[in-house]
Amino acid sequence: MRTSMERARSAMAEAIAALTEALHEDAVSSAGGADLLGFALEVGALLRTTQAALIMTTAEADQRSSSTGDRRFDIACGCRNVNELMQRATGAAPTTIKQWSRLGSLVREDLAMTGERRAARFPALRQALFAGRIGADGLAAAAVPLEAIRDRIPADHLAAADQALADVAATDDDDLVLTEHAAATAGDWGAPAPDATESHTRRSTPAMTDTLRVHASAWAAALDQDGAMPQDERAQRMRSLYLGTMRDGLVPLQGRLSAEVALQLQTIIDAINNPHGKEAGVRFRDSDDEPMRDERTTAQRAHDALATALGVAAASDLPVLGGSAPTVVVHVTEDALSTGTGWARVTGADATGGDLHVPVSVATHTACIGQIQRVVTGSDGRVLAMTIIDRAFNAHQRRAITLRDSTCVIPGCHTPARWCEVHHVTEWHDGGTTSIDNGVLLCWNHHRFIDSNGWAIRMAGGVPEVRAPHWIDPTGRWRSTRPPAPAISPG
């Protein structure tokens, strides 16, 4: 008679063969809606059970490798540690195996000195894991918040929370309902086609990881009333922000923000990206067409909002640095600036603290911003000039331009004036003046990419006019940014 391990290994081999055959035959692409939904649910159940097996396998390997010498299981397998062993056995990443090991310690039954099995730390969640109701993510969402307070609450309270979360895991989430419409066929003798019939497929689903996380956090907060202060102290110690090393023209940003700082940042991002709750996109006032969507991703929009906020902050009363307000210096050769091609150089923009090469368009953009100076050198390295104060729009000019433009002048962009930069319509190096009639409001995104995003701006009688890219407006019309005058009927 075969053991349960032998039966499980045989069943897994059959399941792998069946799934491999289905994938090779492209069965997923050709499946009907109900079959595809059922396949997703059943593969999900298989995934959760497989993760349970891997968690327990890692836990057992950890236990068998806790001794010293050649008796260690990992050493006997020719590996340095259990993490390497499971990497080689499963192909999983080290961080994934580290999570399996941590979760295994929460649900395994360790051996006592007497040789008897001790109850797991979370026995109810252990049974939910074995039943396939939760996988690795669900177990982490439910157990980790409770594990963090385990030493500060009574054992019976922990057991109650464990059982309550297992009950949540055992309860089906909202059903998935697939609605399909059968193709309509023409009636007899040219009669109108009958209405297409609807079919509904209803399938129950397991508890979602986020649902478990919400319940676990509620239990942890209720059971550990005194834990808020220690948690806040830990959070303050662990707060961090790092700039990485530039790669492919981008500097990675990493760290951990305190909750209030993260909330403030997210609020600023939301406010800048959609300040008045208006739908983003381009729509001309004389058109009823649907607005063009903002093609930036959510992450790109967040980046540009942060750039806007930093620009506003730099123009405010920040502490001085080196005797003056925080100033970004961009080094660019005279030839590169005049031709608009080549490279510029900035110092201290990443973790190295050294010189970094950036496109010359960065220098062109920064030359329009009052709080940023530009150093121009000749081919021999001699400093030829620096941006002078008249190069930047002063406060009086900005107020007048704000009164005229109100927001970024690109149609469909609702970024208000206080978050905009003032752009020279005719560039300074092309003979443009720093005057009200040569300045318009642009948000950071449209200002940074004005030379490449297809938009054109000109002044007509002191009023900005814009021309959209051809893929937005094939007519190529110049359009005033001023609202049309109200039509007043005579009499």
C-alpha positions as CSV (number, residue, x, y, z in Angstrom):
1,M,0.0,0.0,0.0
2,R,1.4,3.4,-1.0
3,T,2.1,6.1,1.6
4,S,0.4,9.5,1.4
5,M,3.7,11.0,0.3
6,E,3.9,8.5,-2.6
7,R,0.3,9.2,-3.6
8,A,0.9,13.0,-3.4
9,R,4.0,12.8,-5.6
10,S,2.2,10.6,-8.2
11,A,-0.8,13.0,-8.3
12,M,1.5,16.0,-8.7
13,A,3.3,14.3,-11.6
14,E,-0.1,13.7,-13.3
15,A,-1.2,17.3,-12.6
16,I,2.0,18.7,-14.0
17,A,1.7,16.5,-17.2
18,A,-1.9,17.6,-17.7
19,L,-1.2,21.3,-17.2
20,T,1.8,21.1,-19.5
21,E,-0.3,19.5,-22.2
22,A,-3.0,22.1,-21.8
23,L,-0.4,24.9,-22.1
24,H,1.3,23.4,-25.2
25,E,-2.1,23.0,-26.8
26,D,-3.0,26.6,-26.1
27,A,-6.1,25.5,-24.3
28,V,-6.2,28.7,-22.3
29,S,-6.6,30.9,-25.4
30,S,-9.3,28.7,-26.9
31,A,-11.3,28.1,-23.7
32,G,-14.8,29.5,-23.3
33,G,-15.5,32.0,-20.6
34,A,-16.9,29.5,-18.0
35,D,-13.9,27.2,-18.6
36,L,-11.4,30.0,-18.3
37,L,-13.0,31.2,-15.0
38,G,-13.1,27.6,-13.7
39,F,-9.5,27.0,-14.7
40,A,-8.3,30.2,-12.9
41,L,-10.1,29.2,-9.7
42,E,-8.8,25.6,-9.8
43,V,-5.2,26.7,-10.6
44,G,-5.5,29.2,-7.7
45,A,-6.6,26.4,-5.4
46,L,-3.6,24.3,-6.6
47,L,-1.3,27.3,-6.0
48,R,-2.5,27.7,-2.4
49,T,-2.1,24.0,-1.6
50,T,1.3,24.0,-3.3
51,Q,2.4,27.0,-1.3
52,A,1.2,25.2,1.9
53,A,3.4,22.2,1.0
54,L,6.4,24.4,0.3
55,I,6.0,26.3,3.6
56,M,5.9,23.0,5.5
57,T,8.7,21.5,3.5
58,T,10.9,24.5,4.2
59,A,9.9,24.4,7.9
60,E,10.9,20.7,8.1
61,A,14.2,21.3,6.3
62,D,14.9,24.1,8.8
63,Q,14.2,21.8,11.7
64,R,16.4,19.0,10.3
65,S,19.2,21.5,9.6
66,S,19.2,23.0,13.1
67,S,21.8,20.5,14.4
68,T,25.6,20.7,13.8
69,G,27.9,18.8,11.5
70,D,27.1,16.3,8.8
71,R,23.7,15.5,10.4
72,R,22.3,18.7,9.1
73,F,19.9,18.1,6.2
74,D,21.1,21.1,4.1
75,I,24.8,20.0,4.5
76,A,23.9,16.4,3.6
77,C,22.3,17.8,0.4
78,G,25.5,19.6,-0.5
79,C,24.2,23.1,0.3
80,R,25.4,25.8,2.6
81,N,22.0,26.4,4.2
82,V,18.3,25.7,3.8
83,N,17.7,28.8,1.6
84,E,20.2,27.6,-1.0
85,L,18.7,24.1,-0.8
86,M,15.2,25.3,-1.5
87,Q,16.4,27.7,-4.2
88,R,18.0,24.8,-6.1
89,A,15.0,22.5,-5.4
90,T,12.3,25.0,-6.5
91,G,13.9,27.7,-8.5
92,A,12.3,30.3,-6.2
93,A,14.0,33.6,-5.2
94,P,15.8,33.8,-1.9
95,T,13.3,36.4,-0.6
96,T,10.4,34.0,-1.4
97,I,12.1,31.1,0.5
98,K,12.8,33.4,3.4
99,Q,9.1,34.1,3.6
100,W,8.3,30.4,3.5
101,S,10.8,29.8,6.4
102,R,9.2,32.6,8.4
103,L,5.7,31.4,7.8
104,G,6.7,27.9,8.5
105,S,7.9,28.9,12.0
106,L,4.4,30.2,12.7
107,V,2.4,27.1,11.8
108,R,4.8,24.1,12.3
109,E,4.5,21.9,15.4
110,D,7.9,21.7,17.0
111,L,9.2,18.8,18.9
112,A,9.3,19.2,22.7
113,M,12.1,17.8,24.9
114,T,9.8,14.8,25.6
115,G,9.6,14.0,21.9
116,E,6.0,15.1,21.7
117,R,4.7,17.6,19.2
118,R,3.9,21.1,20.6
119,A,0.9,23.0,19.2
120,A,1.7,25.5,16.4
121,R,1.7,29.2,17.3
122,F,-1.4,29.6,15.1
123,P,-3.2,26.2,15.0
124,A,-6.4,27.5,13.4
125,L,-4.6,29.3,10.6
126,R,-2.5,26.1,10.2
127,Q,-5.6,24.2,9.4
128,A,-6.9,26.9,7.1
129,L,-3.5,26.6,5.2
130,F,-3.8,22.8,5.0
131,A,-7.4,23.1,3.8
132,G,-6.3,25.3,0.9
133,R,-8.3,28.2,2.1
134,I,-5.2,30.5,2.2
135,G,-1.8,30.4,0.6
136,A,1.5,32.1,1.6
137,D,0.2,35.7,1.1
138,G,-3.0,35.0,3.0
139,L,-1.1,33.4,5.9
140,A,1.3,36.3,6.0
141,A,-1.6,38.8,6.0
142,A,-3.3,37.1,8.9
143,A,-0.5,35.8,11.1
144,V,2.3,38.4,10.9
145,P,0.3,41.3,12.6
146,L,-0.6,38.9,15.4
147,E,2.9,37.5,15.7
148,A,4.2,41.1,16.2
149,I,2.1,41.4,19.4
150,R,2.2,37.8,20.6
151,D,4.4,38.5,23.6
152,R,2.3,41.4,24.8
153,I,-1.2,39.9,24.9
154,P,-2.7,36.9,26.8
155,A,-2.5,33.5,25.1
156,D,-6.3,33.1,25.1
157,H,-6.7,36.4,23.3
158,L,-4.2,35.4,20.7
159,A,-6.1,32.0,20.3
160,A,-9.3,33.9,19.8
161,A,-7.8,36.1,17.1
162,D,-6.3,33.0,15.4
163,Q,-9.7,31.3,15.3
164,A,-11.5,34.4,14.1
165,L,-9.1,34.9,11.2
166,A,-9.4,31.2,10.3
167,D,-13.1,31.6,10.3
168,V,-12.7,34.6,7.9
169,A,-10.5,32.4,5.7
170,A,-13.1,29.7,5.7
171,T,-15.8,32.0,4.5
172,D,-16.2,32.5,0.8
173,D,-15.8,36.0,-0.5
174,D,-18.3,37.6,-2.8
175,D,-19.1,35.2,-5.7
176,L,-17.7,35.8,-9.1
177,V,-20.5,35.9,-11.6
178,L,-19.6,35.6,-15.3
179,T,-22.3,36.9,-17.7
180,E,-22.1,35.7,-21.3
181,H,-24.2,36.7,-24.2
182,A,-25.0,34.0,-26.8
183,A,-24.7,35.2,-30.4
184,A,-28.0,36.2,-31.9
185,T,-29.2,34.5,-35.0
186,A,-31.4,36.0,-37.8
187,G,-35.1,35.1,-37.7
188,D,-36.9,33.1,-40.3
189,W,-37.8,34.7,-43.7
190,G,-35.9,37.9,-42.8
191,A,-37.7,38.4,-39.5
192,P,-35.8,40.5,-36.9
193,A,-33.2,38.5,-34.9
194,P,-34.3,37.5,-31.5
195,D,-32.6,39.0,-28.5
196,A,-29.3,37.4,-27.5
197,T,-29.7,35.2,-24.5
198,E,-27.7,35.6,-21.4
199,S,-26.0,32.9,-19.4
200,H,-24.6,33.3,-15.9
201,T,-21.8,31.3,-14.3
202,R,-21.5,31.8,-10.5
203,R,-18.4,30.5,-8.6
204,S,-17.5,31.0,-5.0
205,T,-14.1,32.5,-4.3
206,P,-11.7,32.3,-1.3
207,A,-11.1,35.2,1.1
208,M,-8.9,37.8,-0.4
209,T,-5.5,38.6,1.1
210,D,-6.5,42.2,1.7
211,T,-9.6,41.1,3.5
212,L,-7.5,39.0,5.9
213,R,-5.0,41.9,6.3
214,V,-7.8,44.3,7.3
215,H,-9.3,41.8,9.9
216,A,-5.8,41.0,11.3
217,S,-4.9,44.7,11.7
218,A,-8.2,45.3,13.5
219,W,-7.6,42.4,15.9
220,A,-4.0,43.6,16.5
221,A,-5.1,47.1,17.3
222,A,-7.9,45.9,19.6
223,L,-5.7,43.5,21.5
224,D,-2.7,45.7,21.8
225,Q,-4.0,49.0,23.0
226,D,-0.6,50.0,24.4
227,G,1.3,49.0,21.3
228,A,0.8,52.2,19.4
229,M,3.6,54.1,21.1
230,P,6.3,51.4,20.7
231,Q,5.2,51.0,17.1
232,D,5.6,54.8,16.6
233,E,9.0,54.7,18.2
234,R,10.1,51.8,15.9
235,A,8.7,53.7,12.9
236,Q,10.6,56.8,13.7
237,R,13.8,54.8,14.1
238,M,13.3,53.1,10.7
239,R,12.3,56.1,8.7
240,S,14.7,56.6,5.7
241,L,15.1,58.0,2.3
242,Y,18.0,57.1,-0.1
243,L,19.1,58.1,-3.6
244,G,20.6,55.3,-5.5
245,T,23.1,55.3,-8.3
246,M,21.9,56.7,-11.7
247,R,21.3,54.1,-14.4
248,D,19.8,54.7,-17.8
249,G,19.4,58.4,-17.0
250,L,17.3,57.7,-13.8
251,V,18.2,57.7,-10.1
252,P,16.3,55.2,-8.0
253,L,14.6,56.4,-4.9
254,Q,14.2,54.1,-2.0
255,G,13.2,54.3,1.7
256,R,10.4,54.2,4.2
257,L,8.2,57.1,4.9
258,S,6.3,57.7,8.2
259,A,2.6,57.4,7.7
260,E,2.0,61.2,8.0
261,V,4.7,62.0,5.5
262,A,3.4,59.4,3.1
263,L,-0.1,60.8,3.5
264,Q,1.2,64.3,2.8
265,L,3.1,63.2,-0.2
266,Q,0.1,61.3,-1.6
267,T,-2.2,64.3,-1.0
268,I,0.2,66.6,-2.8
269,I,0.4,64.1,-5.7
270,D,-3.4,63.8,-5.9
271,A,-3.9,67.5,-5.7
272,I,-1.4,68.4,-8.4
273,N,-2.5,65.6,-10.8
274,N,-6.2,66.5,-10.5
275,P,-6.5,69.7,-8.6
276,H,-10.2,70.4,-9.3
277,G,-11.5,66.9,-9.8
278,K,-11.6,67.5,-13.5
279,E,-11.2,64.8,-16.1
280,A,-7.6,64.9,-17.4
281,G,-7.2,65.2,-21.2
282,V,-7.2,67.6,-24.1
283,R,-10.5,69.0,-25.2
284,F,-10.8,72.3,-27.2
285,R,-13.6,74.6,-26.2
286,D,-15.2,74.5,-29.6
287,S,-15.2,70.7,-29.8
288,D,-17.6,68.1,-28.5
289,D,-15.2,65.3,-29.1
290,E,-14.1,63.1,-26.2
291,P,-10.9,64.4,-24.5
292,M,-7.6,62.8,-25.3
293,R,-6.4,60.8,-22.4
294,D,-3.2,61.7,-20.5
295,E,-0.8,59.1,-21.9
296,R,1.4,59.2,-18.8
297,T,1.3,56.2,-16.4
298,T,0.3,56.6,-12.8
299,A,3.9,56.3,-11.8
300,Q,5.0,58.9,-14.3
301,R,2.3,61.3,-13.1
302,A,3.4,60.8,-9.5
303,H,7.0,61.5,-10.6
304,D,6.0,64.8,-12.3
305,A,3.9,65.8,-9.3
306,L,6.9,65.4,-7.1
307,A,9.0,67.5,-9.5
308,T,6.4,70.2,-9.3
309,A,6.3,70.1,-5.5
310,L,10.1,70.3,-5.3
311,G,10.1,73.3,-7.6
312,V,7.5,75.1,-5.4
313,A,9.5,74.2,-2.3
314,A,12.8,75.5,-3.7
315,A,11.1,78.8,-4.4
316,S,9.9,79.1,-0.8
317,D,11.8,80.0,2.4
318,L,13.9,76.9,2.6
319,P,17.1,76.9,4.8
320,V,20.1,78.4,3.0
321,L,22.8,76.1,1.6
322,G,26.3,77.5,1.1
323,G,25.0,81.0,1.9
324,S,22.1,81.0,-0.6
325,A,18.8,79.3,-1.3
326,P,19.1,75.7,-2.5
327,T,20.5,76.0,-6.1
328,V,20.9,73.4,-8.8
329,V,23.9,74.0,-11.1
330,V,23.8,72.5,-14.5
331,H,27.1,72.6,-16.5
332,V,26.8,72.8,-20.3
333,T,29.1,73.8,-23.0
334,E,28.3,76.7,-25.2
335,D,28.2,74.6,-28.4
336,A,25.8,72.0,-26.8
337,L,23.5,74.8,-25.6
338,S,23.4,76.6,-28.9
339,T,22.8,73.4,-31.0
340,G,20.5,71.8,-28.5
341,T,22.4,68.5,-28.8
342,G,24.9,66.7,-26.6
343,W,25.2,66.4,-22.9
344,A,25.1,68.6,-19.8
345,R,26.5,67.8,-16.4
346,V,25.1,67.9,-12.8
347,T,26.9,67.2,-9.6
348,G,25.5,65.4,-6.5
349,A,22.3,64.0,-8.1
350,D,22.8,60.4,-6.9
351,A,24.4,58.3,-4.3
352,T,27.9,58.7,-5.8
353,G,27.9,62.5,-5.2
354,G,29.9,62.9,-8.4
355,D,29.3,64.3,-11.9
356,L,26.5,62.8,-13.9
357,H,25.8,63.4,-17.6
358,V,22.3,64.4,-18.5
359,P,20.7,65.5,-21.8
360,V,21.2,69.1,-22.8
361,S,17.4,69.5,-22.6
362,V,17.8,69.4,-18.9
363,A,19.9,72.6,-19.1
364,T,17.4,74.2,-21.4
365,H,14.6,73.5,-19.0
366,T,16.4,74.6,-15.9
367,A,17.3,77.9,-17.6
368,C,13.6,78.9,-17.4
369,I,13.3,78.4,-13.7
370,G,14.2,81.3,-11.4
371,Q,15.7,79.4,-8.5
372,I,18.1,77.5,-10.7
373,Q,21.3,79.0,-12.2
374,R,23.0,78.0,-15.3
375,V,26.8,78.0,-15.8
376,V,28.0,78.3,-19.4
377,T,31.6,77.4,-20.3
378,G,33.7,77.5,-23.5
379,S,35.3,74.6,-25.2
380,D,38.5,75.3,-23.1
381,G,36.6,75.0,-19.9
382,R,36.6,78.7,-19.2
383,V,33.5,80.0,-17.4
384,L,31.8,82.4,-19.9
385,A,28.6,83.4,-18.1
386,M,26.1,82.5,-15.4
387,T,22.4,83.1,-15.5
388,I,21.6,86.6,-14.3
389,I,18.7,87.6,-12.1
390,D,16.9,89.4,-15.0
391,R,16.9,86.0,-16.8
392,A,14.2,84.8,-14.4
393,F,10.7,86.2,-14.2
394,N,10.3,88.3,-11.1
395,A,7.4,88.2,-8.7
396,H,5.5,91.1,-10.3
397,Q,5.8,89.5,-13.7
398,R,4.6,86.2,-12.4
399,R,1.6,87.7,-10.8
400,A,0.6,89.4,-14.0
401,I,1.1,86.2,-16.0
402,T,-0.9,84.2,-13.4
403,L,-3.8,86.7,-13.7
404,R,-3.8,86.2,-17.5
405,D,-3.3,82.4,-17.7
406,S,-4.6,81.0,-14.4
407,T,-3.4,77.5,-15.2
408,C,-1.0,75.6,-17.5
409,V,-1.9,76.9,-20.9
410,I,-2.0,73.4,-22.5
411,P,-5.7,72.6,-23.1
412,G,-7.0,69.9,-20.7
413,C,-4.2,70.4,-18.1
414,H,-5.7,71.9,-15.0
415,T,-2.5,72.4,-13.0
416,P,-3.1,75.8,-11.2
417,A,-0.7,78.7,-11.4
418,R,0.9,78.2,-8.0
419,W,2.3,74.8,-9.2
420,C,3.4,76.0,-12.7
421,E,6.6,77.3,-14.1
422,V,6.9,80.3,-16.3
423,H,8.2,79.4,-19.8
424,H,9.9,81.8,-22.3
425,V,7.9,81.4,-25.4
426,T,10.9,82.7,-27.4
427,E,13.9,81.2,-25.7
428,W,16.4,83.5,-24.1
429,H,19.3,82.3,-26.3
430,D,17.1,82.9,-29.4
431,G,16.6,86.6,-28.4
432,G,13.6,86.2,-26.2
433,T,13.0,88.7,-23.4
434,T,12.0,88.1,-19.9
435,S,8.7,90.0,-20.2
436,I,5.1,89.3,-19.6
437,D,4.4,89.2,-23.3
438,N,7.0,86.4,-23.7
439,G,6.0,84.3,-20.7
440,V,3.4,81.6,-20.2
441,L,2.5,79.2,-17.4
442,L,3.3,75.5,-18.0
443,C,3.2,72.6,-15.5
444,W,6.5,70.7,-14.9
445,N,5.5,67.9,-17.4
446,H,4.6,70.1,-20.3
447,H,7.5,72.5,-19.6
448,R,10.1,69.7,-19.4
449,F,9.1,68.1,-22.6
450,I,7.8,71.2,-24.6
451,D,10.5,70.6,-27.3
452,S,9.5,67.0,-27.9
453,N,5.8,66.6,-27.0
454,G,4.5,68.1,-30.2
455,W,2.9,71.2,-28.7
456,A,3.7,74.7,-30.0
457,I,3.1,78.0,-28.3
458,R,3.2,81.6,-29.7
459,M,2.0,85.0,-28.5
460,A,-0.6,87.0,-30.4
461,G,-1.2,90.5,-29.1
462,G,0.2,89.5,-25.7
463,V,-2.2,86.4,-25.4
464,P,-0.9,82.8,-25.7
465,E,-2.0,80.6,-28.6
466,V,-1.3,76.9,-28.7
467,R,-1.1,74.4,-31.6
468,A,-1.7,70.8,-30.7
469,P,0.3,67.8,-32.1
470,H,-1.0,66.5,-35.4
471,W,-2.2,63.3,-33.7
472,I,-4.5,65.4,-31.5
473,D,-5.6,68.0,-34.0
474,P,-4.8,67.2,-37.7
475,T,-5.9,70.7,-38.7
476,G,-2.9,72.3,-37.1
477,R,-4.9,75.3,-36.1
478,W,-3.6,77.9,-33.6
479,R,-6.0,78.3,-30.8
480,S,-6.3,81.0,-28.2
481,T,-6.0,80.0,-24.6
482,R,-8.6,82.7,-23.7
483,P,-12.2,81.6,-23.3
484,P,-14.5,82.8,-26.1
485,A,-16.4,86.0,-25.4
486,P,-20.0,85.4,-24.4
487,A,-22.5,85.8,-27.3
488,I,-25.1,88.5,-26.5
489,S,-28.1,88.5,-28.7
490,P,-29.3,91.9,-29.8
491,G,-32.4,93.4,-28.3
